[in-house]
């Protein structure tokens, strides 16, 4: 998971370790034996005869990337003896996690950021370099992650095989005092291949930033509140489907406390909030434990009777006879002490490859309607294109017929799109009094659907260059620059390896390759302009680098009056970065 604070300095997840200074700051304590006089200049040289694209440069860079995934795992485990095998005997490099001579310190809202003058970084030998890291992270309560990312690579022709690599290094953990801490380094490295393995020969640090907080911003209370539940790990028998369970929150029994519905592949859970802050699972009592499964869920009062009903969607799959199977769309009507499923009766007959549900009153009649972002059944038919797939399931817009049922009016509203839609978000972004939609699609362009106030939506994404081609995973509206206008945040997948390989392709300026670049580029922020259009925020200004991001949420986490963004990261990762 990744948390970004809106443009105000660091927020949290921090690293480095750590002896207290008089001003309350923390620094690594170094002995004089750790530091040697640096050479006149430590700069990693570029290859004089670079390997051309067709001569396996991609293979080399991927070999290096995979090799240093394992190195990061050894550092995370703090097995420094094992880590020695990744360094040449005559290795030298700038020390990491060190007390460089000069630093710029910023403090904001309980967080501290230190930006170091890396020109003063000590140059260390193999033994001292690892000892330097050990002295820093050894006292930590926990090392959450150590990450090596290969951002650029260039290799020398001939033997011995060596290359110049641009690494991004990140250390994340919990300090001895219990606060989160993170250090991020940008480096150039010389790697050499000996006996079939790539090792570090030189490491030049070009930037070093350390963020830390005296205490965690959040505390995990899942166990103490009764929400902790260990299921079957993804990929194991009983949990093998790519079905993203979506939690719903609402006050089901009208006691003023939050209740939570959480579908899963084996059974569903309904956690009812208790006065002491805990939760009790009452899914069986309410009749929603089974049928199990659901890719999206939503509490809403569809009939305006004053209590919350439950809408659950599910992904279909292909069963015997090539027939689509799974759970149909379900609508559980609140009957006080029971939730009674009446989906077919109220207009939700049949299966839909639904991934997200969005509530909105698109026709302003006072009854809530539902937009369904439909994906596709991949084991029945794969996407027909990587950049502009059009063979997904049709999106649906269920109009509420005065609390008596629903009818699908997506065709009449002009939004029965067959792209592989993943998520949507509703808001009146143009301030004209009706509700509009942002819809993000996998394998292609997204849609910005402007409500014309007469029951029809018009896609304005091309008008404002907001289509944002990519693997769209999530979207959210919010005023990120506090100018009174709604801006748009879009979560996409990003791929370091993809960008690295695409950067070496011939014809990089072609439309197809540029489209591929965007598919690997990560998240986007579109800022609303005074004339009603949108402008893409420069990704270098921060807030978008959340890697394999899925569901974003906007909230003011630190109560400073500015919206922050929380991103849920995709896929399940184990102790090793290779375990995804």
N, C-alpha and C positions, 0 to 999 in steps of 0.2 A: 504494500500500500504506500501511497505517496500523499504528502500534504504540502500544499503551497499556500503561503500567506500572500495576500494581495499587496504587492509592491512596497512593503514597509520594513524590510529586513528579515532575518531568519526566523523561522517558526519552530522547528523541532526536529527530531531525529539527528543526532549529532555524534561527534567522535573525538577523542584523543585523550590522553590519559595522564599523568595528571597529578601534580602535586600543588598544593594551594599556594597562591601568591598573596602578598599583603593586601591587594585590592580585591581579593575574593576571586580572581581569575585562576585558571588552572593551566599548568604548563608541564612539559616533560622535563624531568630532572636528568641532566647529562653529566657524566663524569668526563674529566679531561681526556681519558683514554678513548672515549667514543669518537672524538673529533680529530681529524688530521688536517694539516694545511692543504687547502684545495690547490689543484694545479692552476695555472694562469687562467685557464678557461675550460670548463667541462661542457662541451657541445657535441652532441651526437652527429656524426657526419652522414651526409646523404650518399647513396650509391653513385659511383662515377659512371657505371654502365648499368642502368636499371633494367630489370627483367621486363620484357614486354608482356602485354596482356595475354597473348596466346601461348606464352611459355610458363604457364602454371602459376602466375602470381596469385590467382584466386585460391588455388590449392594451398600455397604457402601461407597466405594470411589466415585461412581457416584452420590450418594446422597450428599456427601460433595462438589463435584465439582459443582453441580447444585445449591446448597445452596449459595455458595460464588460467583457465577455469579451475583446473585441478590445483594449481599453485595457490589460488585464492582460497580454496577449500582447506588447504593445510594451514594457511595463516588464520583462517576463521577458527580452526580447532586449536590454534596456538601451538602447533607441532613444528617448532622452528628447526629441529633436527631434520625432519623430513623436508622442510622447505629449502634447505641448503642445496638440494639436488637440482633446483631450478636456477641456480646462480653459478656462472663460471668461476673457477678458482681465482682468476685475476679480475673479477668483477670490481668495479667502482661505481658509486652513484651518490647522488644527493640524498642526504638523510631525510626520511619521512617522519612526520609527527614530532618535529623538533622545535627548539626555541631559537628561531631565526632572530637575527639581531634587530630587525625593524618589523613593526606590525602596525596595522590600522585596526582599531577596535571600535565596534559599534554595538551599542546596547539598546534594546527595544523590547518592552513588554516581557521582561523576564528572560529574554534570549540574548546571547552574545555571539557576535560574528568577528572572527579575526582573519584579516587578510595579510599574508606575510610577504616580505621582500625576499623573494627566492634567490636573488643575487648573492645573498649572504648565507645560503644553505651550506652546511658542512658536507664535504665529500668523504665518503666512508668506504672502507674495504668490505669484502663479503661478510666477514664475521661481525664487524662493527655495525654494518647496515642492518643485519637481522637482529643484533642485540639492541640496536636503537629502537626498532619496532617492538621488540619484546618488552623493553623497559616502559613503553607507553601502554600497550594493550594488555600486558600481563596482569595488572591490578584490576582490570575491568570486572564488574559483576557479570557481564555477558557481552560476547561479541555477536552481534546480530547478523552481520554480513561483511564480507570483503569481496569487492567486485573489481575485476580487470575487464575493461572494454577496449577492444581494438578499434580505433576510429579511423586510422589511416595506416597504410602499409606500402613499403617500396623495398624491393629486394635487388641485391647485386647479382649480376650474371657471373657464372662460373663458380669455382670452388676456392676457398670454403664458402658455403652458403651462409649469407647473413643478410639482415634487413634492418631498415629504420622504421620503427613502429611508433605511432602516436597512441599512447595509452591514456584512458581516463581511469583513475584509481579512486575507489571510495571505500572508506572504513566506517562502519556504523555499529554503535553499541551502547552500553549503559556504563556510566562512569562509576568509580568506587562510591560516590555519594548518592548514586541512584538516579541521576539525571541522564537524559538522552544526549548523545554526542556524536558528531559526524565530521569527518575530514574528507575533502575532495581535492585531488591532485590531478593536474594535467602534466603529462610528461612526454618526452621523446626517449625512446630506448633503442639500443642496438641489441638485436638478438642474433645468436649464432647457432647453427645446427651442427651438433657433434654426436656421433654414434646414434643417429636417427632421432635426436631430441633437440628441440629449440630451447635455449637457455638465455637468460639475461647476461649481457656482457657490460653494458653501460646503462645508466639511468639518469637523465637530465630532467629536473623538475622545472616547469615553466610557470606554474601557478599553484598556490596552496591556500585553501580557505578552510577554517575550522569553525563549526557552529556548535553551540552547546546551550543547554538549559539546565538550571539547577534542579528541576524536578520534572517528571513527565507531565505533558499536557493532559493526557488521559490515563486512566487506570482501568485495567481489564477486570470487570466484576462479573463475568459470565458465570463463574462457578458459584460465587456467593449469592447471586440472584436467582439461581436455578435454571439458567439458560444454557449452560454448558452441555454439549451432547457430542459424543464421538461416534461418527458414522463410519461407513466403509470408505477407505481411501480411494480416490478416483483412479480408475484403471483396473481395480480389483473386481472379481466376480461379484455381482450385485450392485455395482456402481460404475458402469461403463459407458453411459450415454452422455452426450454433450447437451445436457438440458440444464439451463441455468436457473436454479430455483430463486424466485424473487420474493422477498419478505414484504408483508403489508402491515402497516401500523394504523390503529384506530381505537376508539373507545366502544367496544362491542356491547358491553352491558350497561353503559351510561352511568358508571360510578365515578367518572372524572379521571380515571387512570388509563394509561396507555396499555393496549393489548396488542399482541403480535401473532400473525399467522405466518408460518414458515412451511412451505411444501418441501418434500424430499422424495427420493425415488422409492424408499421402502415404506414410509408412512408420513403423514403430515402432522404438524404440531400447531397447537393453538395455546399460546402462553398468555394467561390472564393476569394482569397486573394486580399486585396486592398492596395494601396500605403501607407495609414496611419496606416497599421498594423491590420486593422479590416478585417472581413469576411462578405460576403453577400451570402445568400443561393440562388443558381440559378438552383436547381435541376429540377424545372418545365421547365425552359427555355431550358435546355440541354436535356430534355426528359428522365431523370433517376429517377424521384421521385417515379415512379411506373413501374413495380410491386415491391412492398415493400419487404424487407427482404434480408438477406445475412449473411452468417457466415464468409466470408472472401472476401476481395477485394484487387485489385492490379492495380496500374497504370504501364503501360509498353508500349513501342513502338514496337509492334509485327511485323510491316511491314517496319520498318526502313525508314519511310517517314519524320521523324523529329518531330512528335508530339506524345503526350501520349494518348494511348487508355486505356480502362478500362475493367478489367476482374472481374466478380463477381460470387462467388459460393454460394450455399445455402444448407441448411440441408433439407432432405425430411421428410415427415411424412405420416402416414397411414390415408387415408380418407375412403369414402364410398366404399364398396366392397373390402376392404383390399388392395386397390391399392395405391402405393406410389404416393404422390402428393407433390406439392411445386414448386419452381422455378428451371428450368434447369440451367446448367452452361451458363452464359451470357458473351458475348464479345461485348462491345460497341466500335465501330470504330469511331475515332475522325474525324469528317467532318467539322471542323472549328468552327461553331457556334452550332453544334449539335453532340450528341453522338448517333450513330445509332446501335441498337442491331442486330448483325449478327452471333450469336453463332452457331446456327444449320447449317447455310450455310458454316461456316468455320471449322466445325468438332467437335462441342461441343453439339451434340444432346443428349438428355436424362438427367436423374436425377443422381446426385451423392451426397452421404452424406458427403459433403466436409466441412472440418473445417479449413484448412489452405492452402494457395496458396504460392508457392515458385518459384521465377523466377531464371533460370540458363541457361547457354548455355552449355549443357552437351556434345554435339558433336562438339563444337568449330567451328561451321560453320558461326558464326557472326549473327545468328538470335536467339532471346531469346526463350527458351522453358519453360514449366510450369509443375511443379510437384504438384499433388493434394493429400493432406493427407486426405484420406477418413475414416470416423468413422463408424457409423452404424445407422440404424433407430431403436431406442430403443423401440418405441411403436409397432414395427412390430416383433422384435426378440431381446431379451436381450442377453448380453454377455454370452457365454457358459462356461466360467470359470473365476474365480476371479484372478488367477495368470498367466494363459496362454490362454487368450481368442483368438480364431481363426476365429470367424464367423462374423467379420466386413465386410464392403464393400472393394472391391479391390482398392488399391491405383492406381493412374493413372500418367503417364508421357506423356505429350503432346509434341511431337516433332514438331517444327515449320518448315513447308515445304517451306522455302524461302520467307516467308511473305505472302504466298498465302492461308494458312490455317494450320490446325494442325491434327496430327494423334496420337492416343494413342499407344505407343510402350512399355508400362510398362511390358508386358509379355516377349517380346524379350529382354528387358533390365534386366530382373530378379528381378523386384521390384513391381510386382502386388500382394503385401502382403495383406492378409485378417485379419491381426490384427487390433485392434481398434485404428487407427493412429490419433493422435491429432494435431501434429505440426511437422514442419521440418525446417531445415536451411541448406543452401548450402555454401560451401567454398572448396578451394583446400587445405585441411588440410595437405596433404603429400607433397605438393610443387612439384608435377610432371607435372603441367601444365594443368590438367583437373579438372573439378568441381565435388566434392564429396557431399554426403548428410548425415546429421544426422536426423533420424526420431524417434520421441518419441511416444510411444503407451500407451494407457490406459489399465489397467488389464493385464500387462505383461511386457516382455522384450522389450527394445528399439533396434534400428538398427543403425549401423554405416556402411554406404554404400560407398565403395571405387570404384571409377570409373576406369575401366581398360584401358580407352582411346580408346576402340573399340566399345563402345556403350553398355557395360554390367557392372552392378554394383555387387560387391561382399560384403556380409555382414561380416565385420571384428569384430563385437562386442564380439563374443565369444573368438576370439584370444587374445584380450586385456582386457577381463573382463570389458567391457564397456557397457554391455547390460542394466545394471541399472534397474533391475526390479522395477516397481512401477506404480503409476497412473501418467504417463508422461503427462504434460500439456504444456510444452514449452521447446525450446532449442535455444542456441545461441553460435556462435563461437567468440573467442576473445583471445588475448594474455594477460592473467591475471597476469603472473609473469614476464613480460617484458623480455623474453629470446629469442624473435624472432620466436617462434613457436606458432601455433594456438592451444589453449586449448578449452575445451567444457564445457558449463554450461547447466545443465538440471534441469528444474523446475518440481517438483513433489508435490503431496499433502502430508501434514504431519498431524498427529493426535496425540495430547497429550493423549487423552483417549485411542486410539488404542495401543500406546506404554505402557501405564500403565497396561492395561488388558493383553496384550501379555506377559509382564514381569512376570506374575504369572502363565502362562500356563506350564503344564507339557510337557516334550519333547521339550524344547526350542531349542535344537541343531538340530532338524530334519529339512530337506530341506523345508518342507511345512511351518513350523512356522518361519523359517528364511526368507522365501519369504514374509510372512505376515509382519514381522518386516520392511522389505524394503518398502513395500507398504505404511507404515505409517511414514517413516523416513525423508521425506522432500527432499530438493534439493541436487544436487551433482555437484562437480567440478572435471573434469578430466584434469590433466596437461599432456601436450605432453612431451615425453621423447626424448632424443637424438637418441635412436635407432628406433624411429618411433612409439613406443607403447604409451599407456596412463596409468597414475596412478591416482587413486582416491585420492583427497585431503581429509585429515582428517577433518571431519565436525566440530570437536572441535576447529579448528583454525579459524572459522568464515566464514561468507559470504554465508551460505546456509540455515540458519534458518528463512525462509520467510513464514512459516506457510502454508496456503492453496494457494500456488503460481500458477499462470498461465503463463502469457506472460512475459519472461525476455527480457530486452534490455541492451546492453553494450554500454557505452559511457564514456567519460572523463568529468564527471559532474563539477568538481572543477578545471579543467585545470592544473592538477599537473603532467601530463604525464603518469598517470596510469589509466587503465580502471576501471570504477565503474559499478555496476549492479543495474538496476531498475527492481523491480518485481511488477506486478499487482496482487493483491490478489483476490482470488475467492469468489464467492457468494456475495450477497447483505446483509449487516448487518445494522440494524437500531440502535436506541439509546440503546437498551439492547443487551448484548452479546447473549441472547437467541433468538433474532429476526434475524434468518438467513434463 
